[in-house]
């Protein structure tokens, strides 16, 4: 069976597209999951350090990158609260 130029081009395009899709993946990358955890942790850390009525809650996460980000965010949030309190920007 003889291939035409057009069918050969279509086949190469399909193979390249499939390869690109496999290389990029479908899920979030580790940096995005870490960032999402950091943002959530920062808020939790800031609120629990600055608001005496908020209790700190121990969290367990299935995603290791999210958990690492959350833990880092809690520390940074608490540090920011302390800095804001020294500057008189919180109650």
Buried (B, 14 or more C-beta within 10 A) or exposed (E): EEEEEEEEEEEEEEEEEEEEEEEEEEEBEBEEBBBBBBBBBBEBBBBBBBEEEEEEEEBEBEBEBBBBBBBBBBEBBBBBBBEBEEEEEBE
